[in-house]
Amino acid sequence: MGHADTSASKVPPIDFDEAHAAFIAHANLSTHERFVELSKLKQTILVSRKMIIEHVMKEVGKCRTDALIAEMHGI
């Protein structure tokens, strides 16, 4: 199965401090507030899906169907 090149030159550094802070903030939200945030994320993904699929196609070298099904849906 083809995977993107994950060499250090291509993978952006991860800011673990920011990720940890986001995790803590999310953990402190109520169930309803988490649902609202996840709904916003879902809408962002749906609105941007064409761009996301094209980016996956470019990075991984898969056709549109494979990029959508295998990469975005984790199959």
Secondary structure, DSSP 8 states (H G I E B T S, - for coil): -------TTTS----HHHHHHHHHHHHTS-HHHHHHHHHHHHHHHHHHHHHHHHHHHHHH---HHHIIIIIIS--
